[in-house]
Amino acid sequence: MSPIEALLSRVSVPRVVEPKVSAEELNILLRAGLRACDHGRLKPYRFILLEGEAREQLGEAMSEYLHGDLVDVSEEAIEAAKNKALRAPTLLSVIFCPNDNEKIPESEQLVTAGCAAQLIVTAAHMLGIGAMWRTGNVTYSGEVSRILGLDDSEQVVAMIYLGRPAANLPQPPEVDPESFLTRL
């Protein structure tokens, strides 16, 4: 697969299965993320790997958020929240770590962290690894921040679910690029 073919065929893979990402594959994914566009070379991000029991701990934190946030939450909903972190054998969290820099605003740094996540997802596709970038309110919660060991200035940018595709990849929808383009 050429790089252009990879970019044009990448799709999110919502269902992935074992095996987890190998050490060699993880190294490639992280190295790809480290190539993100980065004004000032600040590297305003870091990565957290969650496998095995760490996913269960994340699931517990997710259910604690749900239980604490909603008064009338069902036991089924709490159990479903716990299981969300078990949807993939490997989870890779991209964490935004802003740098105090008078020339480079935090907004640019946040975009850089997002670019790192996108490069990881794209590299996963090129390696034949299924990837899905998932977030949501629970991802940004205090419960999840605590389990990930984030400090007050850090935030989750992406929770990337990784594994082997459970089914054939769908074809990406055709989108007319001109409909997104304004010519001046």
MARBA-3410 file (N, C-alpha, C, O; in Angstrom, 1 decimal):
184
0.9,-1.2,0.0,0.0,0.0,0.0,0.9,1.2,0.0,1.8,1.4,0.9 ~ 0.7,2.1,-1.0,1.5,3.3,-1.0,1.0,4.3,0.1,-0.2,4.1,0.6 ~ 1.8,5.3,0.4,1.3,6.3,1.4,0.0,7.0,1.0,-0.9,7.2,1.8 ~ -0.1,7.3,-0.3,-1.3,8.0,-0.7,-2.5,7.0,-0.7,-3.6,7.4,-0.2 ~ -2.3,5.8,-1.0,-3.4,4.8,-0.9,-3.8,4.6,0.5,-5.0,4.5,0.8
-2.9,4.7,1.5,-3.2,4.5,2.9,-4.0,5.7,3.3,-5.0,5.6,4.1 ~ -3.6,6.9,2.9,-4.4,8.1,3.3,-5.8,8.1,2.8,-6.7,8.5,3.5 ~ -6.0,7.6,1.5,-7.3,7.7,0.9,-8.2,6.5,1.2,-9.4,6.6,1.0 ~ -7.6,5.5,1.8,-8.4,4.3,2.2,-8.6,4.1,3.7,-9.4,3.2,4.1 ~ -8.0,4.9,4.5,-8.2,4.8,6.0,-9.6,4.9,6.4,-10.3,5.9,6.0
-10.0,4.0,7.2,-11.4,4.1,7.9,-11.2,3.7,9.3,-10.3,3.0,9.7 ~ -12.1,4.2,10.1,-12.2,3.7,11.5,-12.7,2.3,11.6,-13.5,1.9,10.8 ~ -12.1,1.5,12.5,-12.4,0.1,12.6,-13.0,0.0,14.0,-12.3,-0.2,15.0 ~ -14.4,-0.1,14.1,-15.0,-0.1,15.4,-14.9,-1.4,16.2,-15.0,-1.4,17.4 ~ -14.7,-2.5,15.5,-14.6,-3.8,16.2,-13.2,-4.4,15.9,-12.9,-4.7,14.7
-12.4,-4.6,16.9,-11.1,-5.2,16.8,-11.0,-6.3,17.8,-11.7,-6.4,18.8 ~ -10.1,-7.3,17.5,-9.9,-8.4,18.4,-8.4,-8.7,18.6,-7.6,-7.9,18.1 ~ -8.1,-9.7,19.4,-6.7,-10.1,19.7,-6.1,-10.5,18.4,-6.8,-10.9,17.4 ~ -4.8,-10.5,18.3,-3.8,-10.2,19.3,-3.6,-8.7,19.5,-4.0,-7.9,18.6 ~ -3.0,-8.3,20.6,-2.7,-6.9,20.9,-1.6,-6.5,20.0,-1.0,-7.3,19.2
-1.3,-5.2,20.0,-0.2,-4.7,19.2,1.1,-5.2,19.7,1.3,-5.2,20.9 ~ 2.0,-5.6,18.8,3.3,-6.1,19.3,4.2,-5.0,19.7,3.9,-3.8,19.4 ~ 5.3,-5.3,20.3,6.2,-4.3,20.7,6.8,-3.6,19.5,7.0,-2.3,19.5 ~ 7.1,-4.3,18.4,7.6,-3.7,17.2,6.6,-2.8,16.6,6.9,-1.7,16.1 ~ 5.3,-3.2,16.5,4.3,-2.4,16.0,4.1,-1.1,16.8,3.9,0.0,16.3
4.1,-1.3,18.1,3.9,-0.1,19.0,5.0,0.9,18.8,4.8,2.1,18.7 ~ 6.2,0.4,18.6,7.4,1.3,18.4,7.2,2.1,17.1,7.4,3.3,17.0 ~ 6.7,1.4,16.0,6.4,2.1,14.8,5.3,3.2,15.0,5.4,4.3,14.5 ~ 4.2,2.8,15.7,3.1,3.7,15.9,3.6,5.0,16.7,3.2,6.1,16.3 ~ 4.4,4.8,17.7,4.8,5.9,18.5,5.8,6.8,17.7,5.7,8.0,17.7
6.7,6.1,16.9,7.6,6.9,16.1,6.8,7.7,15.0,7.2,8.8,14.7 ~ 5.7,7.1,14.5,4.9,7.9,13.6,4.2,9.1,14.3,4.2,10.2,13.7 ~ 3.7,8.9,15.4,3.1,10.0,16.2,4.1,11.1,16.5,3.7,12.3,16.5 ~ 5.3,10.7,16.7,6.4,11.7,17.0,6.8,12.6,15.8,7.5,13.5,15.9 ~ 6.2,12.3,14.6,6.5,13.0,13.4,5.4,14.1,13.1,5.4,14.7,12.1
4.6,14.3,14.1,3.5,15.3,13.9,4.1,16.7,13.6,5.1,17.0,14.1 ~ 3.3,17.5,12.8,3.7,18.9,12.6,3.8,19.5,14.0,2.9,19.3,14.8 ~ 4.8,20.3,14.3,5.1,20.7,15.6,5.9,22.0,15.6,7.1,22.0,15.6 ~ 5.1,23.1,15.6,5.8,24.5,15.6,6.6,24.6,16.9,6.1,24.4,18.0 ~ 7.9,24.8,16.7,8.8,25.0,17.9,9.3,23.7,18.4,10.1,23.7,19.4
8.9,22.6,17.8,9.4,21.2,18.3,9.2,21.1,19.8,10.1,20.6,20.5 ~ 8.0,21.4,20.2,7.7,21.4,21.7,7.3,20.0,22.1,7.4,19.7,23.3 ~ 6.8,19.1,21.2,6.3,17.8,21.6,5.3,17.9,22.7,5.5,17.4,23.8 ~ 4.2,18.7,22.5,3.3,18.9,23.6,2.3,17.8,23.8,1.1,18.0,23.9 ~ 2.8,16.6,23.9,2.0,15.4,24.1,2.9,14.3,24.6,4.1,14.3,24.6
2.2,13.3,25.1,2.8,12.0,25.5,1.8,10.9,25.3,0.6,11.2,25.0 ~ 2.2,9.7,25.5,1.4,8.6,25.2,1.3,7.7,26.4,2.2,7.5,27.2 ~ 0.1,7.1,26.6,-0.1,6.1,27.7,-0.6,4.8,27.1,-1.7,4.9,26.4 ~ 0.0,3.7,27.3,-0.4,2.4,26.8,-1.2,1.7,27.9,-0.8,1.6,29.1 ~ -2.3,1.2,27.5,-3.2,0.4,28.4,-3.5,-0.9,27.8,-4.1,-1.0,26.7
-3.0,-2.0,28.5,-3.3,-3.3,28.0,-3.6,-4.1,29.3,-3.4,-3.7,30.4 ~ -4.2,-5.3,29.1,-4.5,-6.2,30.2,-5.3,-5.6,31.3,-6.4,-5.0,31.0 ~ -4.8,-5.7,32.5,-5.5,-5.2,33.7,-5.7,-3.7,33.7,-6.7,-3.2,34.3 ~ -4.8,-3.0,33.0,-5.0,-1.5,33.0,-6.3,-1.1,32.3,-6.9,-0.1,32.6 ~ -6.7,-1.9,31.3,-8.0,-1.6,30.6,-9.1,-1.8,31.6,-10.1,-1.1,31.6
-9.0,-2.8,32.4,-10.1,-3.0,33.4,-10.2,-1.9,34.4,-11.3,-1.5,34.8 ~ -9.0,-1.4,34.8,-9.0,-0.2,35.7,-9.6,1.0,35.0,-10.4,1.8,35.7 ~ -9.3,1.2,33.8,-9.9,2.3,33.0,-11.4,2.1,32.9,-12.2,3.1,33.1 ~ -11.9,0.9,32.7,-13.3,0.6,32.7,-14.0,0.9,34.0,-15.1,1.4,34.0 ~ -13.3,0.6,35.1,-13.9,0.9,36.4,-14.0,2.5,36.5,-15.1,2.9,37.0
-13.0,3.2,36.1,-13.1,4.7,36.2,-14.2,5.2,35.3,-14.9,6.2,35.7 ~ -14.4,4.6,34.2,-15.5,5.0,33.3,-16.8,4.8,33.9,-17.7,5.6,33.8 ~ -17.0,3.7,34.6,-18.3,3.4,35.2,-18.5,4.3,36.4,-19.6,4.6,36.7 ~ -17.4,4.6,37.2,-17.5,5.5,38.3,-18.0,6.9,37.8,-18.8,7.5,38.5 ~ -17.5,7.3,36.7,-17.9,8.6,36.1,-19.4,8.5,35.8,-20.2,9.4,36.2
-19.8,7.5,35.2,-21.2,7.3,34.8,-22.1,7.3,36.0,-23.1,7.9,36.1 ~ -21.7,6.5,37.0,-22.5,6.4,38.2,-22.5,7.7,39.0,-23.6,8.0,39.5 ~ -21.5,8.4,39.0,-21.5,9.7,39.7,-22.2,10.8,39.0,-22.6,11.8,39.6 ~ -22.2,10.7,37.6,-22.8,11.8,36.8,-24.3,11.7,36.7,-25.0,12.7,36.5 ~ -24.8,10.5,36.7,-26.2,10.3,36.5,-26.9,9.7,37.7,-26.4,8.7,38.2
-28.0,10.2,38.1,-28.6,9.7,39.3,-29.3,8.4,39.1,-29.2,7.5,39.8 ~ -30.0,8.3,38.0,-30.9,7.2,37.7,-30.2,6.3,36.6,-30.8,5.9,35.6 ~ -29.0,5.9,36.8,-28.3,5.1,35.9,-28.5,3.6,36.2,-28.5,3.2,37.4 ~ -28.7,2.8,35.2,-29.0,1.4,35.4,-27.7,0.6,35.6,-26.7,1.0,35.2 ~ -27.9,-0.6,36.2,-26.7,-1.5,36.4,-26.2,-1.9,35.0,-25.0,-2.1,34.9
-27.1,-2.1,34.1,-26.7,-2.4,32.7,-25.8,-1.4,32.1,-24.8,-1.7,31.4 ~ -26.2,-0.1,32.3,-25.4,1.0,31.8,-24.0,1.1,32.4,-23.0,1.4,31.8 ~ -24.0,0.8,33.7,-22.7,0.8,34.5,-21.8,-0.3,33.9,-20.6,-0.1,33.7 ~ -22.4,-1.5,33.7,-21.6,-2.6,33.2,-21.1,-2.4,31.8,-20.0,-2.7,31.5 ~ -22.0,-1.7,31.0,-21.6,-1.4,29.6,-20.4,-0.4,29.6,-19.5,-0.5,28.8
-20.4,0.6,30.6,-19.3,1.5,30.7,-18.0,0.8,31.0,-17.0,1.1,30.5 ~ -18.1,-0.2,32.0,-16.9,-0.9,32.3,-16.3,-1.7,31.2,-15.1,-1.7,31.0 ~ -17.2,-2.2,30.3,-16.7,-3.0,29.2,-16.2,-2.2,28.0,-15.6,-2.8,27.1 ~ -16.5,-0.9,28.0,-16.0,-0.1,26.9,-14.5,-0.2,26.7,-14.0,-0.2,25.6 ~ -13.8,-0.2,27.8,-12.3,-0.2,27.8,-11.8,-1.6,27.4,-10.6,-1.7,27.1
-12.7,-2.6,27.3,-12.3,-3.9,26.9,-12.6,-4.2,25.4,-12.4,-5.3,25.0 ~ -13.0,-3.2,24.7,-13.4,-3.4,23.3,-12.2,-3.7,22.4,-12.3,-4.1,21.3 ~ -11.0,-3.4,22.9,-9.7,-3.6,22.1,-8.7,-4.2,23.0,-8.6,-3.9,24.2 ~ -7.8,-5.0,22.4,-6.7,-5.5,23.3,-5.6,-4.5,23.7,-4.9,-4.7,24.7 ~ -5.5,-3.4,22.9,-4.6,-2.4,23.1,-5.3,-1.0,23.1,-6.0,-0.8,22.1
-5.1,-0.2,24.1,-5.5,1.2,24.0,-4.3,2.1,24.1,-3.4,1.8,25.0 ~ -4.2,3.1,23.3,-3.2,4.0,23.4,-3.8,5.4,23.5,-4.5,5.9,22.6 ~ -3.5,6.0,24.6,-4.0,7.4,24.9,-3.0,8.4,24.5,-1.8,8.3,24.9 ~ -3.5,9.4,23.8,-2.6,10.6,23.4,-3.0,11.7,24.4,-4.2,12.1,24.5 ~ -2.0,12.2,25.1,-2.2,13.2,26.2,-1.6,14.5,25.7,-0.5,14.6,25.4
-2.4,15.5,25.8,-2.0,16.9,25.5,-1.2,17.4,26.8,-1.8,17.5,27.9 ~ 0.0,17.9,26.6,0.8,18.4,27.7,1.3,19.8,27.2,2.4,19.9,26.7 ~ 0.5,20.8,27.5,0.9,22.1,27.0,2.2,22.6,27.6,2.5,22.4,28.8 ~ 2.9,23.3,26.7,4.2,24.0,27.2,3.9,25.5,27.3,3.2,26.1,26.5 ~ 4.5,26.1,28.3,4.4,27.5,28.5,5.4,28.2,27.5,6.6,28.1,27.7
4.8,28.7,26.4,5.6,29.3,25.4,5.0,30.5,24.8,3.8,30.5,24.3 ~ 5.6,31.7,24.9,5.0,33.0,24.5,4.8,33.1,23.0,4.0,33.9,22.6 ~ 5.5,32.3,22.2,5.4,32.4,20.8,4.4,31.4,20.2,3.9,31.6,19.1 ~ 4.2,30.3,20.9,3.3,29.2,20.3,2.1,29.0,21.3,2.3,28.5,22.4 ~ 1.0,29.5,20.9,-0.2,29.4,21.7,-0.6,27.9,22.0,-0.3,27.0,21.2
-1.3,27.7,23.1,-1.8,26.4,23.4,-2.7,25.8,22.4,-2.6,24.6,22.1 ~ -3.4,26.6,21.7,-4.3,26.1,20.6,-3.5,25.4,19.5,-3.9,24.3,19.0 ~ -2.4,26.0,19.1,-1.5,25.3,18.2,-0.9,24.0,18.7,-0.8,23.0,18.0 ~ -0.6,24.0,20.0,0.0,22.9,20.6,-1.0,21.7,20.7,-0.7,20.6,20.5 ~ -2.3,22.1,21.0,-3.4,21.1,21.0,-3.5,20.4,19.6,-3.7,19.2,19.6
-3.5,21.2,18.6,-3.6,20.7,17.2,-2.4,19.7,17.0,-2.6,18.7,16.4 ~ -1.3,20.1,17.4,-0.1,19.2,17.3,-0.4,17.8,17.9,-0.1,16.8,17.4 ~ -0.9,17.8,19.1,-1.2,16.6,19.8,-2.3,15.8,19.0,-2.2,14.6,18.9 ~ -3.3,16.5,18.4,-4.2,15.8,17.6,-3.6,15.2,16.3,-3.9,14.2,15.9 ~ -2.6,16.0,15.8,-1.9,15.5,14.6,-1.1,14.2,15.0,-1.0,13.3,14.1
-0.5,14.1,16.1,0.2,12.9,16.6,-0.8,11.7,16.6,-0.4,10.6,16.2 ~ -2.0,12.0,17.1,-3.0,10.9,17.2,-3.4,10.5,15.8,-3.5,9.3,15.5 ~ -3.6,11.4,14.9,-3.9,11.1,13.5,-2.8,10.2,12.8,-3.1,9.3,12.1 ~ -1.6,10.6,13.0,-0.5,9.9,12.4,-0.4,8.4,13.0,-0.1,7.5,12.2 ~ -0.7,8.3,14.3,-0.8,6.9,14.8,-1.9,6.1,14.2,-1.7,4.9,13.8
-3.1,6.7,14.0,-4.2,5.9,13.4,-3.9,5.6,12.0,-4.2,4.5,11.5 ~ -3.2,6.5,11.3,-2.9,6.2,9.9,-1.8,5.2,9.8,-1.9,4.3,8.9 ~ -0.8,5.3,10.6,0.3,4.2,10.6,-0.3,2.9,11.0,0.1,1.9,10.4 ~ -1.3,2.8,11.9,-1.9,1.5,12.2,-2.6,1.0,11.0,-2.4,-0.2,10.7 ~ -3.3,1.8,10.2,-3.9,1.3,9.0,-2.9,0.8,8.0,-3.1,-0.3,7.4
-1.8,1.4,7.9,-0.7,1.0,7.0,-0.1,-0.4,7.4,0.4,-1.1,6.6 ~ -0.2,-0.6,8.7,0.4,-1.9,9.2,-0.7,-3.0,9.3,-0.4,-4.1,9.7 ~ -1.9,-2.7,8.9,-3.0,-3.7,8.9,-3.6,-3.8,10.3,-4.3,-4.8,10.6 ~ -3.4,-2.9,11.2,-4.0,-2.9,12.5,-5.2,-2.1,12.5,-5.3,-1.0,11.9 ~ -6.3,-2.6,13.0,-7.5,-1.8,13.1,-7.4,-0.8,14.2,-6.9,-1.0,15.3
-7.9,0.4,13.9,-7.8,1.5,14.9,-9.1,2.3,14.9,-9.7,2.5,13.8 ~ -9.4,2.8,16.1,-10.6,3.7,16.2,-10.3,4.7,17.3,-9.9,4.4,18.4 ~ -10.4,6.0,16.9,-10.1,7.1,17.8,-11.4,7.3,18.5,-12.4,7.8,17.9 ~ -11.5,7.1,19.8,-12.7,7.3,20.6,-12.5,8.3,21.7,-11.4,8.3,22.3 ~ -13.5,9.1,21.9,-13.4,10.0,23.1,-14.9,10.1,23.6,-15.6,9.1,23.6
-15.3,11.2,24.1,-16.6,11.4,24.8,-16.4,12.0,26.1,-15.3,12.1,26.6 ~ -17.5,12.4,26.7,-17.4,13.1,28.0,-16.6,12.3,29.1,-15.8,12.9,29.8 ~ -16.8,11.0,29.1,-16.1,10.2,30.1,-14.6,10.3,29.9,-13.9,10.2,30.9 ~ -14.1,10.4,28.7,-12.7,10.4,28.4,-12.1,11.7,29.1,-10.9,11.6,29.5 ~ -12.8,12.7,29.2,-12.3,14.0,29.8,-12.6,14.1,31.2,-12.4,15.2,31.8
-13.2,13.1,31.8,-13.6,13.2,33.2,-12.4,13.1,34.2,-11.3,12.7,33.9 ~ -12.7,13.6,35.4,-11.7,13.5,36.5,-11.3,12.1,36.8,-10.2,11.8,37.2 ~ -12.3,11.2,36.8,-12.1,9.8,37.1,-11.1,9.2,36.1,-10.1,8.5,36.5 ~ -11.2,9.4,34.8,-10.3,8.9,33.8,-8.9,9.6,34.0,-7.9,9.0,33.9 ~ -8.9,10.9,34.2,-7.7,11.6,34.4,-6.9,11.1,35.6,-5.7,10.9,35.5
-7.6,10.7,36.7,-6.9,10.1,37.8,-6.3,8.8,37.5,-5.1,8.5,37.9 ~ -7.0,7.9,36.8,-6.5,6.6,36.5,-5.3,6.6,35.6,-4.4,5.8,35.6 ~ -5.3,7.7,34.7,-4.2,7.9,33.8,-3.0,8.6,34.4,-1.9,8.7,33.8 ~ -3.2,9.2,35.6,-2.2,9.9,36.3,-1.9,11.3,35.6,-0.7,11.7,35.7 ~ -2.9,11.9,35.1,-2.7,13.2,34.5,-2.6,14.3,35.5,-3.2,14.3,36.6
-1.7,15.3,35.2,-1.7,16.5,36.1,-2.8,17.5,35.6,-3.4,17.3,34.6 ~ -2.9,18.6,36.4,-4.0,19.5,36.1,-3.9,20.2,34.8,-5.0,20.6,34.2 ~ -2.7,20.3,34.2,-2.6,21.0,32.9,-2.8,20.0,31.7,-2.9,20.5,30.6 ~ -2.8,18.7,32.0,-2.9,17.7,30.9,-4.4,17.3,30.6,-5.2,17.4,31.5 ~ -4.6,16.9,29.4,-5.9,16.4,29.0,-5.8,15.3,27.9,-4.8,15.3,27.1
-6.7,14.4,27.9,-6.8,13.3,26.9,-7.2,14.0,25.6,-8.1,14.8,25.5 ~ -6.4,13.7,24.5,-6.8,14.1,23.2,-7.5,13.0,22.4,-8.5,13.2,21.7 ~ -6.9,11.8,22.6,-7.5,10.6,21.9,-7.3,9.4,22.8,-6.3,9.2,23.4 ~ -8.3,8.5,22.7,-8.1,7.2,23.2,-8.2,6.3,22.0,-9.3,6.1,21.4 ~ -7.1,5.7,21.5,-7.1,5.0,20.3,-7.2,3.5,20.6,-6.3,2.9,21.3
-8.2,2.9,20.1,-8.5,1.4,20.3,-7.8,0.7,19.2,-8.0,1.0,18.0 ~ -6.9,-0.3,19.5,-6.1,-1.0,18.5,-6.2,-2.5,18.6,-6.3,-3.0,19.8 ~ -6.3,-3.1,17.5,-6.3,-4.6,17.5,-6.4,-5.1,16.0,-6.1,-4.3,15.1 ~ -6.7,-6.3,15.9,-6.9,-6.8,14.5,-8.4,-6.6,14.1,-9.3,-6.9,14.9 ~ -8.6,-6.2,12.9,-10.0,-5.9,12.4,-10.8,-7.2,12.6,-10.3,-8.3,12.2
-12.0,-7.1,13.1,-12.9,-8.3,13.3,-13.6,-8.6,12.1,-14.2,-9.7,12.0 ~ -13.6,-7.7,11.1,-14.3,-8.0,9.8,-13.6,-7.2,8.7,-12.6,-6.5,9.0 ~ -14.0,-7.5,7.5,-13.4,-6.7,6.4,-13.7,-5.3,6.5,-14.7,-4.8,7.0 ~ -12.7,-4.5,6.2,-12.8,-3.0,6.3,-13.8,-2.5,5.3,-13.8,-2.9,4.1 ~ -14.7,-1.6,5.8,-15.6,-1.0,4.8,-14.9,0.0,3.9,-13.8,0.5,4.2
-15.5,0.2,2.7,-14.9,1.2,1.8,-15.2,2.6,2.3,-16.3,2.9,2.8 ~ -14.2,3.5,2.3,-14.5,4.9,2.8,-15.5,5.5,1.8,-15.5,5.3,0.6 ~ -16.4,6.3,2.4,-17.4,7.0,1.5,-16.7,8.0,0.6,-15.7,8.6,1.0 ~ -17.2,8.1,-0.6,-16.7,9.1,-1.5,-17.2,10.5,-1.1,-18.4,10.7,-0.9 ~ -16.3,11.4,-1.0,-16.6,12.8,-0.6,-16.0,13.7,-1.7,-14.8,13.5,-2.0
-16.8,14.6,-2.2,-16.2,15.6,-3.2,-15.4,16.6,-2.5,-16.0,17.5,-1.7 ~ -14.1,16.6,-2.6,-13.2,17.6,-2.0,-13.6,19.1,-2.3,-13.4,20.0,-1.5 ~ -14.1,19.3,-3.5,-14.5,20.6,-3.9,-15.6,21.2,-3.0,-15.7,22.4,-2.9 ~ -16.4,20.4,-2.4,-17.5,20.9,-1.6,-17.0,21.4,-0.3,-17.7,22.1,0.5 ~ -15.7,21.2,0.0,-15.0,21.7,1.2,-14.1,22.8,0.9,-13.4,23.3,1.8
-14.0,23.2,-0.3,-13.0,24.2,-0.8,-13.6,25.5,-1.1,-14.6,25.6,-1.9 ~ -13.0,26.6,-0.6,-13.4,27.9,-1.0,-12.2,28.5,-1.8,-11.1,28.4,-1.3 ~ -12.4,29.0,-2.9,-11.4,29.6,-3.7,-11.5,31.1,-3.6,-12.5,31.7,-3.9 ~ -10.4,31.7,-3.3,-10.3,33.2,-3.2,-9.6,33.8,-4.4,-9.5,35.0,-4.5
END
